[in-house]
């Protein structure tokens, strides 16, 4: 089952938390590579300022998605002011339409 985890950064201190915890965050995501369908930062319209992140997981239950989220280093460090987890179904699927680079090119 697919679950989307939508996480909005808090307004104060987010950049410092993100910088400090990033290595642990990346290590954590690597441990779950077989379950992580897609993940990335949400950006302000300037394409630079991070405003949160979105993760899509393929797991067996809401409880498993929630457990993943609760242990995620950014969340544990207090980066997010809001976290929403929702089950989703795969509709259109066109990986070829994805940008070639992380920057969206």
Secondary structure, DSSP 8 states (H G I E B T S, - for coil): -EEEEEEEE-SSSHHHHHHHHHHHHHHHHHHTTTTEEEEEEEE-TTSSSEEEEEEEEE-S-HHHHHHHHHH-HHHHTT-EEEEEEEEE------GGGS-SSTT--
